[in-house]
Amino acid sequence: EKVEIDSFSRTFDTFFDNIFSDFTIQDQIDKAYENICENAKVADALLLKLETMRDETLSCIEMATKKREEVLLSL
């Protein structure tokens, strides 16, 4: 026995399949966006930490250079 699917049933099936797949895809997009935002926050925090470390290092170099010059001038 052959089962016939009328056009309404096909349209209904396609419509709801698309809605559910759209919700699934949108959920994946939302999760990916959240991950990107979280990774951006982590990257910003790391960049700030590196900039702070660079500034501290440059300050140490400057102090060491001044101290060396003082020692050389005192000789």
Secondary structure, 3 states (H helix, E strand, C coil): CCCCCCHHHHHHHHHHHHHHHHHHHHHHHHHHHHHHHHHHHHHHHHHHHHHHHHHHHHHHHHHHHHHHHHHHHHC
